[in-house]
Amino acid sequence: MTNRITVIGASLGGLVAAAELNQRGHSVTIVEKGNSVGGLYNKIKTPFGVQELGMHVLYVDDKQYKHLSDIFGPEVFNIMTGSETDIGASANFDTISFGSLYPNAMNHPKADIIYSEVLEASKSEVESANAHEEALKRFGAVGEQEIVSPILQKLWKKDPSTLTPHALHCFYDLRRMVICDKSQADILKDNPRLDETVANPNQLHPKGEVFGGRMGLTFKTQYSDLADRVAAWASRVGVVIEFNQQVAVEDDCLSVGGVPVHESCDGCLIAVPMQGLANSIIDQTDQLELSIYYVQLSEQLKEQFPAYYILCHDAQFKSSRVVNYDGYNRENKEDRPSVIAVEAIHTIGNAPREIEITQEINSLFPELEVQETFKLDQSVKVCSPTLNNNKLLSDLTSRIESHFGSKPVYFTGMRTDTGIFFSHHTIGLAYESALECSKRLL
């Protein structure tokens, strides 16, 4: 008898999981609360034309790409490999470091001490209880106190001792630190332990394989029929997609249209953020807001922004990340002013003013003129990676699982407290969950 699998969420991770399950002979239904596919990988109208909603680079392996290629068609993707997969920068200590997305301690007054302490940092295998302990274990006292902790506090508005260890790899990747030049870094990275904490200061010339061999994908801008392509794929392979469905958790029971999911399927994969299902506990969670601003500049950035994004580590910035669309959208070569996106994580109801965003862009790029700034009316609620949220969401997950009994159920959507935040996390976890689900059912 064919197993019936329900996938909650038509995100890219949900689509990849559905494709894998379908390929293995299962009957798959995708249930979506909204009326579109792709999750956050959508676009939005602005005064400066249609723009991306956030940064649209997907990090996938060969098998995941094969599914996305089958769903959308290989022609819709730009493919980036090797060092071009992920080119980030960081802004701290009044300097933009375009060589690495990690914090650059070489610009710090106590750089020599930080270098020594990173080399002597704890070799303990004991799991850290919070982000403070994890940073201390990785970087030593000075690196933790004067670099990592201020960045975490700036980003999440919380003391690092109240954040989970995974906060070091959520929105900002703070697992490594630039402490020396490339030649010395290459030597240090021969040590497996130090390879986990020492960053390469020249990302265009990596020490070894980049991103575990994953490729970076972007959707080519000329293709606007992505939803139609998904519908055609689903029809061709026999996957059912149901839009505008009432997905809810009532009395810790996951239901669709009032019908408990565990009663209508043999397995379930939940590819949406847990907080979207957490109505019963949402008032108890620690939340922030993410606002997005679009900034039109007087000219193209070109060599002034040789990265896909800048992580604004310095506490003086209200901005959290500045995204350079021209950096990774390779087909956008026409001569026209650049439009960049600025993302700001802030306390609820306290979004930065547009003039403040303008001033920060002017400070980052004094040679360019900001012509106009546009803020999206709607912000996105973000559950912070706090220990409190970890307990609340983990307990809710366990209660939902209890209704499924021996039936397999997986949670693969974004969850900051466990570090599930980036595309390679959500897509990769959804894919691996599909493999495990199929294995358990066959």
Secondary structure, DSSP 8 states (H G I E B T S, - for coil): ---EEEEE--SHHHHHHHHHHHHTT-EEEEE-SSS-SSTT--EEEETTEEEESS---EEE-HHHHHHHHHHH-GGGEEEE-GGGS--EEEEETTEEETT-SS-BGGGSTTHHHHHHHHHT-----S--SSHHHHHHHHHHHHHIIIIIHHHHHHHHSS-GGGB-GGGGBSSSB-S-BB-S-HHHHHHHTTSHHHHTTB--S-TTS-SS-GGGG-EEEEE-TT---HHHHHHHHHHHHT-EEE-S--EEEETTEEEETTEEGGGT-SEEEE-S-GGGG-TTTGGGS-EEEEEEEEEEESS--GGG--SSEEEE-STT-S--EEEEHHHH-TT--SSS--EEEEEEEESTT----HHHHHHHHHHH-TTS-EEEEEE-S--EEEE--BHHHHHHHHHHHHHHHHHHTTS-EEE-S-BGGGTB-SHHHHHHHHHHHHHHHHHHH-
